[in-house]
Every structure is written in C-alpha cells, then in structure tokens.
C-alpha cells in the first residue's frame, strides 16, 4: 500500500502551477505522468499531457487547505 495520495490532476500547465505552489510551502510533491512513463517504456497513452500530483498522506490535510484557498482565489478572479 502506498503512502502517497493523489491530490490534483490536470494538464501540464495546471500541474506545474500547483506543484510550484506546494514547493513554495515546503511540501514535497511528486508529479506522475503516465503518458511519459508509457512512452519511455515503449507503450502509448491516450491522454497526452495529463498529469497527477501526489503527496505523502501525512501532508494531505495541509495540502487540501492550500488547494481550497487556490480554488477560492481563482473563482474570485473570474
């Protein structure tokens, strides 16, 4: 069983934005890109550019709060 949990998914640009935000908050996140992994292994993927961000379970609550704040900021900007 993995100690990491998926907290966000989206295209490359969205993922990089969230990843950078988490990095600035000293949260160690991992980007999972199955299409790139498949390409490197010689397989294909139907969804190019789709990535996921995973964090350690111990940081899940902290990350959830940060993502909620980000969502509120983006909603207010629209």
N, CA, C and O atoms as CSV, one atom per row, in Angstrom:
chain,resi,resn,atom,element,x,y,z
A,1,UNK,N,N,0.844,-1.180,0.000
A,1,UNK,CA,C,0.000,0.000,0.000
A,1,UNK,C,C,0.889,1.242,0.000
A,1,UNK,O,O,1.859,1.320,0.754
A,2,UNK,N,N,0.557,2.193,-0.837
A,2,UNK,CA,C,1.366,3.400,-0.987
A,2,UNK,C,C,1.102,4.395,0.137
A,2,UNK,O,O,-0.008,4.484,0.662
A,3,UNK,N,N,2.131,5.131,0.491
A,3,UNK,CA,C,1.992,6.195,1.479
A,3,UNK,C,C,1.684,7.532,0.831
A,3,UNK,O,O,1.652,8.560,1.507
A,4,UNK,N,N,1.455,7.524,-0.487
A,4,UNK,CA,C,1.171,8.753,-1.214
A,4,UNK,C,C,-0.269,8.741,-1.713
A,4,UNK,O,O,-0.848,7.689,-1.986
A,5,UNK,N,N,-0.828,9.944,-1.822
A,5,UNK,CA,C,-2.212,10.081,-2.247
A,5,UNK,C,C,-2.305,11.158,-3.325
A,5,UNK,O,O,-1.616,12.176,-3.262
A,6,UNK,N,N,-3.164,10.920,-4.311
A,6,UNK,CA,C,-3.352,11.895,-5.386
A,6,UNK,C,C,-4.175,13.061,-4.857
A,6,UNK,O,O,-5.238,12.868,-4.267
A,7,UNK,N,N,-3.669,14.284,-5.075
A,7,UNK,CA,C,-4.374,15.470,-4.595
A,7,UNK,C,C,-4.816,16.386,-5.724
A,7,UNK,O,O,-5.664,17.254,-5.521
A,8,UNK,N,N,-4.248,16.202,-6.919
A,8,UNK,CA,C,-4.591,17.082,-8.030
A,8,UNK,C,C,-4.264,16.385,-9.333
A,8,UNK,O,O,-3.330,15.587,-9.405
A,9,UNK,N,N,-5.037,16.690,-10.362
A,9,UNK,CA,C,-4.722,16.200,-11.707
A,9,UNK,C,C,-5.161,17.245,-12.718
A,9,UNK,O,O,-6.112,17.993,-12.491
A,10,UNK,N,N,-4.459,17.283,-13.824
A,10,UNK,CA,C,-4.786,18.249,-14.865
A,10,UNK,C,C,-3.736,18.240,-15.951
A,10,UNK,O,O,-2.917,17.326,-16.045
A,11,UNK,N,N,-3.776,19.291,-16.783
A,11,UNK,CA,C,-2.795,19.372,-17.858
A,11,UNK,C,C,-1.461,19.872,-17.310
A,11,UNK,O,O,-1.360,20.262,-16.147
A,12,UNK,N,N,-0.455,19.856,-18.153
A,12,UNK,CA,C,0.910,20.194,-17.744
A,12,UNK,C,C,0.984,21.556,-17.069
A,12,UNK,O,O,1.628,21.689,-16.028
A,13,UNK,N,N,0.349,22.554,-17.631
A,13,UNK,CA,C,0.427,23.922,-17.103
A,13,UNK,C,C,-0.220,24.021,-15.727
A,13,UNK,O,O,0.362,24.607,-14.814
A,14,UNK,N,N,-1.416,23.458,-15.566
A,14,UNK,CA,C,-2.096,23.486,-14.268
A,14,UNK,C,C,-1.274,22.767,-13.201
A,14,UNK,O,O,-1.141,23.251,-12.077
A,15,UNK,N,N,-0.726,21.609,-13.564
A,15,UNK,CA,C,0.048,20.814,-12.618
A,15,UNK,C,C,1.311,21.562,-12.197
A,15,UNK,O,O,1.665,21.562,-11.018
A,16,UNK,N,N,1.984,22.192,-13.137
A,16,UNK,CA,C,3.195,22.935,-12.800
A,16,UNK,C,C,2.891,24.099,-11.859
A,16,UNK,O,O,3.683,24.393,-10.964
A,17,UNK,N,N,1.764,24.757,-12.054
A,17,UNK,CA,C,1.356,25.856,-11.189
A,17,UNK,C,C,1.128,25.369,-9.750
A,17,UNK,O,O,1.623,25.973,-8.799
A,18,UNK,N,N,0.383,24.286,-9.603
A,18,UNK,CA,C,0.096,23.739,-8.280
A,18,UNK,C,C,1.366,23.170,-7.646
A,18,UNK,O,O,1.609,23.361,-6.454
A,19,UNK,N,N,2.163,22.478,-8.437
A,19,UNK,CA,C,3.412,21.899,-7.929
A,19,UNK,C,C,4.325,22.996,-7.379
A,19,UNK,O,O,4.909,22.846,-6.306
A,20,UNK,N,N,4.443,24.081,-8.110
A,20,UNK,CA,C,5.273,25.204,-7.671
A,20,UNK,C,C,4.740,25.814,-6.379
A,20,UNK,O,O,5.514,26.155,-5.484
A,21,UNK,N,N,3.439,25.949,-6.283
A,21,UNK,CA,C,2.818,26.477,-5.067
A,21,UNK,C,C,3.125,25.579,-3.867
A,21,UNK,O,O,3.479,26.071,-2.796
A,22,UNK,N,N,2.991,24.291,-4.044
A,22,UNK,CA,C,3.273,23.351,-2.957
A,22,UNK,C,C,4.759,23.366,-2.583
A,22,UNK,O,O,5.115,23.293,-1.407
A,23,UNK,N,N,5.601,23.459,-3.581
A,23,UNK,CA,C,7.043,23.514,-3.341
A,23,UNK,C,C,7.405,24.751,-2.512
A,23,UNK,O,O,8.253,24.684,-1.622
A,24,UNK,N,N,6.753,25.882,-2.815
A,24,UNK,CA,C,6.989,27.120,-2.060
A,24,UNK,C,C,6.517,27.016,-0.614
A,24,UNK,O,O,6.972,27.769,0.246
A,25,UNK,N,N,5.605,26.084,-0.347
A,25,UNK,CA,C,5.103,25.854,1.011
A,25,UNK,C,C,5.875,24.717,1.692
A,25,UNK,O,O,5.452,24.206,2.729
A,26,UNK,N,N,6.996,24.331,1.107
A,26,UNK,CA,C,7.851,23.259,1.633
A,26,UNK,C,C,7.152,21.907,1.719
A,26,UNK,O,O,7.370,21.139,2.656
A,27,UNK,N,N,6.324,21.635,0.745
A,27,UNK,CA,C,5.648,20.342,0.657
A,27,UNK,C,C,6.276,19.567,-0.484
A,27,UNK,O,O,6.361,20.048,-1.613
A,28,UNK,N,N,6.710,18.370,-0.171
A,28,UNK,CA,C,7.361,17.509,-1.164
A,28,UNK,C,C,6.284,16.769,-1.951
A,28,UNK,O,O,5.665,15.834,-1.444
A,29,UNK,N,N,6.069,17.194,-3.185
A,29,UNK,CA,C,5.058,16.584,-4.045
A,29,UNK,C,C,5.745,15.822,-5.169
A,29,UNK,O,O,6.895,16.092,-5.517
A,30,UNK,N,N,5.019,14.874,-5.721
A,30,UNK,CA,C,5.519,14.056,-6.824
A,30,UNK,C,C,4.560,14.214,-8.003
A,30,UNK,O,O,3.342,14.133,-7.844
A,31,UNK,N,N,5.124,14.438,-9.173
A,31,UNK,CA,C,4.312,14.510,-10.390
A,31,UNK,C,C,4.360,13.152,-11.079
A,31,UNK,O,O,5.432,12.599,-11.325
A,32,UNK,N,N,3.185,12.632,-11.383
A,32,UNK,CA,C,3.068,11.347,-12.078
A,32,UNK,C,C,2.520,11.619,-13.473
A,32,UNK,O,O,1.449,12.205,-13.626
A,33,UNK,N,N,3.248,11.199,-14.464
A,33,UNK,CA,C,2.862,11.399,-15.862
A,33,UNK,C,C,2.868,10.041,-16.552
A,33,UNK,O,O,3.904,9.586,-17.037
A,34,UNK,N,N,1.711,9.401,-16.592
A,34,UNK,CA,C,1.633,8.049,-17.151
A,34,UNK,C,C,1.918,8.020,-18.645
A,34,UNK,O,O,2.457,7.034,-19.148
A,35,UNK,N,N,1.568,9.080,-19.360
A,35,UNK,CA,C,1.842,9.074,-20.798
A,35,UNK,C,C,3.343,9.105,-21.057
A,35,UNK,O,O,3.826,8.431,-21.966
A,36,UNK,N,N,4.084,9.876,-20.271
A,36,UNK,CA,C,5.540,9.924,-20.429
A,36,UNK,C,C,6.170,8.608,-19.997
A,36,UNK,O,O,7.091,8.118,-20.651
A,37,UNK,N,N,5.689,8.037,-18.914
A,37,UNK,CA,C,6.203,6.749,-18.464
A,37,UNK,C,C,5.960,5.674,-19.515
A,37,UNK,O,O,6.828,4.844,-19.784
A,38,UNK,N,N,4.783,5.699,-20.098
A,38,UNK,CA,C,4.457,4.732,-21.154
A,38,UNK,C,C,5.306,4.934,-22.384
A,38,UNK,O,O,5.746,3.967,-23.006
A,39,UNK,N,N,5.541,6.184,-22.742
A,39,UNK,CA,C,6.375,6.477,-23.908
A,39,UNK,C,C,7.793,5.956,-23.697
A,39,UNK,O,O,8.382,5.347,-24.589
A,40,UNK,N,N,8.330,6.203,-22.507
A,40,UNK,CA,C,9.685,5.747,-22.215
A,40,UNK,C,C,9.791,4.222,-22.207
A,40,UNK,O,O,10.844,3.664,-22.517
A,41,UNK,N,N,8.707,3.562,-21.854
A,41,UNK,CA,C,8.713,2.100,-21.821
A,41,UNK,C,C,8.356,1.481,-23.172
A,41,UNK,O,O,8.398,0.262,-23.334
A,42,UNK,N,N,8.003,2.334,-24.144
A,42,UNK,CA,C,7.670,1.830,-25.471
A,42,UNK,C,C,6.193,1.610,-25.698
A,42,UNK,O,O,5.804,1.007,-26.698
A,43,UNK,N,N,5.363,2.088,-24.786
A,43,UNK,CA,C,3.915,1.971,-24.929
A,43,UNK,C,C,3.329,3.343,-25.224
A,43,UNK,O,O,4.032,4.350,-25.135
A,44,UNK,N,N,2.083,3.391,-25.566
A,44,UNK,CA,C,1.418,4.659,-25.827
A,44,UNK,C,C,0.410,4.975,-24.754
A,44,UNK,O,O,0.093,4.140,-23.907
A,45,UNK,N,N,-0.091,6.196,-24.800
A,45,UNK,CA,C,-1.131,6.623,-23.871
A,45,UNK,C,C,-2.152,7.442,-24.634
A,45,UNK,O,O,-1.802,8.193,-25.544
A,46,UNK,N,N,-3.412,7.299,-24.266
A,46,UNK,CA,C,-4.463,8.018,-24.979
A,46,UNK,C,C,-4.602,9.465,-24.528
A,46,UNK,O,O,-5.149,10.283,-25.266
A,47,UNK,N,N,-4.128,9.797,-23.351
A,47,UNK,CA,C,-4.269,11.161,-22.834
A,47,UNK,C,C,-2.879,11.776,-22.687
A,47,UNK,O,O,-2.197,11.557,-21.686
A,48,UNK,N,N,-2.472,12.535,-23.679
A,48,UNK,CA,C,-1.162,13.175,-23.642
A,48,UNK,C,C,-1.227,14.446,-22.791
A,48,UNK,O,O,-2.186,15.212,-22.879
A,49,UNK,N,N,-0.202,14.660,-21.972
A,49,UNK,CA,C,-0.111,15.880,-21.183
A,49,UNK,C,C,-0.903,15.865,-19.897
A,49,UNK,O,O,-0.894,16.857,-19.168
A,50,UNK,N,N,-1.584,14.781,-19.589
A,50,UNK,CA,C,-2.360,14.671,-18.355
A,50,UNK,C,C,-1.441,14.170,-17.253
A,50,UNK,O,O,-0.792,13.133,-17.391
A,51,UNK,N,N,-1.393,14.923,-16.149
A,51,UNK,CA,C,-0.502,14.576,-15.051
A,51,UNK,C,C,-1.255,14.591,-13.732
A,51,UNK,O,O,-2.350,15.143,-13.625
A,52,UNK,N,N,-0.642,13.973,-12.733
A,52,UNK,CA,C,-1.216,13.935,-11.387
A,52,UNK,C,C,-0.163,14.398,-10.389
A,52,UNK,O,O,1.035,14.210,-10.599
A,53,UNK,N,N,-0.631,15.010,-9.291
A,53,UNK,CA,C,0.256,15.370,-8.187
A,53,UNK,C,C,-0.109,14.492,-7.007
A,53,UNK,O,O,-1.275,14.374,-6.633
A,54,UNK,N,N,0.919,13.876,-6.424
A,54,UNK,CA,C,0.756,13.025,-5.251
A,54,UNK,C,C,1.581,13.608,-4.112
A,54,UNK,O,O,2.678,14.122,-4.331
A,55,UNK,N,N,1.048,13.527,-2.893
A,55,UNK,CA,C,1.777,13.956,-1.700
A,55,UNK,C,C,1.691,12.843,-0.660
A,55,UNK,O,O,0.838,11.959,-0.737
A,56,UNK,N,N,2.588,12.910,0.305
A,56,UNK,CA,C,2.584,11.929,1.387
A,56,UNK,C,C,1.297,12.094,2.192
A,56,UNK,O,O,0.814,13.212,2.370
A,57,UNK,N,N,0.748,10.997,2.672
A,57,UNK,CA,C,-0.505,11.022,3.431
A,57,UNK,C,C,-0.444,11.959,4.636
A,57,UNK,O,O,-1.455,12.548,5.019
A,58,UNK,N,N,0.743,12.095,5.234
A,58,UNK,CA,C,0.887,12.971,6.398
A,58,UNK,C,C,0.638,14.439,6.064
A,58,UNK,O,O,0.298,15.224,6.949
A,59,UNK,N,N,0.802,14.817,4.799
A,59,UNK,CA,C,0.629,16.213,4.386
A,59,UNK,C,C,-0.706,16.473,3.693
A,59,UNK,O,O,-0.961,17.584,3.230
A,60,UNK,N,N,-1.553,15.457,3.622
A,60,UNK,CA,C,-2.798,15.571,2.875
A,60,UNK,C,C,-3.704,16.695,3.376
A,60,UNK,O,O,-4.239,17.454,2.569
A,61,UNK,N,N,-3.882,16.815,4.677
A,61,UNK,CA,C,-4.770,17.847,5.233
A,61,UNK,C,C,-4.239,19.242,4.906
A,61,UNK,O,O,-4.997,20.122,4.498
A,62,UNK,N,N,-2.952,19.436,5.083
A,62,UNK,CA,C,-2.320,20.726,4.793
A,62,UNK,C,C,-2.479,21.085,3.311
A,62,UNK,O,O,-2.801,22.223,2.969
A,63,UNK,N,N,-2.253,20.110,2.448
A,63,UNK,CA,C,-2.356,20.336,1.008
A,63,UNK,C,C,-3.801,20.635,0.611
A,63,UNK,O,O,-4.043,21.499,-0.231
A,64,UNK,N,N,-4.744,19.942,1.197
A,64,UNK,CA,C,-6.160,20.176,0.885
A,64,UNK,C,C,-6.551,21.616,1.186
A,64,UNK,O,O,-7.273,22.239,0.408
A,65,UNK,N,N,-6.085,22.143,2.300
A,65,UNK,CA,C,-6.379,23.535,2.659
A,65,UNK,C,C,-5.762,24.507,1.656
A,65,UNK,O,O,-6.395,25.490,1.270
A,66,UNK,N,N,-4.546,24.235,1.241
A,66,UNK,CA,C,-3.872,25.093,0.260
A,66,UNK,C,C,-4.620,25.067,-1.069
A,66,UNK,O,O,-4.804,26.112,-1.693
A,67,UNK,N,N,-5.048,23.897,-1.505
A,67,UNK,CA,C,-5.769,23.779,-2.771
A,67,UNK,C,C,-7.144,24.449,-2.703
A,67,UNK,O,O,-7.603,25.017,-3.693
A,68,UNK,N,N,-7.799,24.386,-1.548
A,68,UNK,CA,C,-9.076,25.081,-1.381
A,68,UNK,C,C,-8.889,26.588,-1.476
A,68,UNK,O,O,-9.699,27.276,-2.096
A,69,UNK,N,N,-7.823,27.108,-0.864
A,69,UNK,CA,C,-7.534,28.538,-0.953
A,69,UNK,C,C,-7.244,28.944,-2.390
A,69,UNK,O,O,-7.700,29.996,-2.839
A,70,UNK,N,N,-6.495,28.127,-3.113
A,70,UNK,CA,C,-6.185,28.408,-4.512
A,70,UNK,C,C,-7.458,28.430,-5.351
A,70,UNK,O,O,-7.620,29.290,-6.217
A,71,UNK,N,N,-8.347,27.496,-5.098
A,71,UNK,CA,C,-9.606,27.425,-5.845
A,71,UNK,C,C,-10.457,28.682,-5.583
A,71,UNK,O,O,-11.075,29.222,-6.501
A,72,UNK,N,N,-10.479,29.135,-4.331
A,72,UNK,CA,C,-11.231,30.357,-4.000
A,72,UNK,C,C,-10.644,31.569,-4.709
A,72,UNK,O,O,-11.385,32.413,-5.213
A,73,UNK,N,N,-9.325,31.659,-4.750
A,73,UNK,CA,C,-8.669,32.782,-5.434
A,73,UNK,C,C,-8.977,32.773,-6.918
A,73,UNK,O,O,-9.252,33.820,-7.504
A,74,UNK,N,N,-8.934,31.613,-7.523
A,74,UNK,CA,C,-9.213,31.508,-8.959
A,74,UNK,C,C,-10.680,31.790,-9.247
A,74,UNK,O,O,-10.992,32.377,-10.283
A,75,UNK,N,N,-11.579,31.396,-8.375
A,75,UNK,CA,C,-13.004,31.667,-8.562
A,75,UNK,C,C,-13.284,33.164,-8.443
A,75,UNK,O,O,-14.107,33.703,-9.183
A,76,UNK,N,N,-12.614,33.822,-7.530
A,76,UNK,CA,C,-12.801,35.263,-7.339
A,76,UNK,C,C,-12.259,36.057,-8.508
A,76,UNK,O,O,-12.756,37.144,-8.803
A,77,UNK,N,N,-11.231,35.522,-9.189
A,77,UNK,CA,C,-10.620,36.212,-10.302
A,77,UNK,C,C,-11.495,36.162,-11.558
A,77,UNK,O,O,-11.315,36.962,-12.476
A,78,UNK,N,N,-12.431,35.231,-11.594
A,78,UNK,CA,C,-13.281,35.073,-12.799
A,78,UNK,C,C,-14.384,36.041,-12.801
A,78,UNK,O,O,-15.192,36.053,-13.730
